[in-house]
Amino acid sequence: MIVCSCNVLTDHDVRSAVNGTDELPRTAHQVYGCLGCRVECGRCVATIRKIMESCDRDCDSRLPCSATHAAVRPGQTAATL
């Protein structure tokens, strides 16, 4: 699911950035940096924070974050992640 239409970032991109480095991003701004972009309009920041919180809470550190989450179904919003 696309969470940032300005930068065309998906929820998978955000989860990969959160779990893809030894030094994990701790803010939405750092996630954008990991993905090589920057905040444009800012409407997605809250959604990115929710995804980050979900990863911190639910992800097994031995697995990529996307492997520990159910697939996003069509019509599902970021609020339900």
C-alpha positions as a printed Julia matrix, in Angstrom:
81×3 Matrix{Float64}:
  0.0     0.0    0.0
  1.32    3.48  -0.85
  1.68    5.55   2.31
  3.45    8.56   0.77
  2.15    9.65  -2.62
  4.69   12.49  -2.91
  7.64   10.08  -2.76
  5.72    6.94  -3.8
  6.68    5.02  -0.65
  4.9     1.85   0.34
  4.37    0.34   3.77
  6.88   -2.34   2.74
  9.48    0.37   1.99
  8.98    1.84   5.47
  9.24   -1.57   7.17
 12.38   -2.36   5.19
 13.96    0.94   6.23
 13.08    0.33   9.88
 14.66   -3.13   9.85
 17.23   -2.78   7.1
 20.18   -1.31   8.98
 22.12   -1.93  12.16
 21.39    1.62  13.28
 17.59    1.76  13.15
 15.81    4.98  12.26
 13.96    6.35  15.28
 11.99    9.16  13.63
  9.91    9.5   10.48
 12.47   12.0    9.19
 15.21    9.36   9.52
 13.05    6.84   7.63
 12.79    9.28   4.72
 16.57    9.69   4.8
 17.09    5.92   4.74
 14.87    5.77   1.67
 16.73    8.59  -0.09
 13.96   11.16   0.0
 12.54   13.9    2.2
  9.2    15.01   3.58
  7.17   16.89   0.99
  3.59   17.64   2.13
  3.86   15.79   5.47
  0.48   14.04   5.4
  2.11   10.61   5.61
  4.26   11.29   8.69
  1.6    10.01  11.13
  1.14    6.83   9.07
  4.89    6.22   8.93
  5.08    6.66  12.71
  2.29    4.08  13.16
  4.13    1.61  10.94
  7.34    2.21  12.91
  5.5     1.65  16.22
  3.96   -1.53  14.83
  7.4    -2.8   13.82
  8.89   -1.96  17.21
  6.07   -3.8   18.97
  5.47   -6.79  16.73
  8.57   -7.64  14.73
 10.93  -10.42  15.6
 14.42   -8.95  15.36
 15.65  -12.06  13.55
 13.2   -11.64  10.65
 12.54   -8.81   8.21
  9.56   -6.82   9.44
  7.47   -7.71   6.4
  7.8   -11.4    7.27
  6.11  -10.91  10.63
  3.1    -8.94   9.39
  0.05  -10.17   7.55
 -0.29   -8.92   4.0
 -2.2    -5.68   3.61
 -5.57   -6.34   2.05
 -7.12   -4.07  -0.6
 -8.98   -1.23   1.09
 -7.07   -1.59   4.35
 -5.87    1.72   5.74
 -2.71    2.52   7.62
 -4.8     3.04  10.75
 -5.57   -0.68  10.77
 -1.93   -1.76  10.53
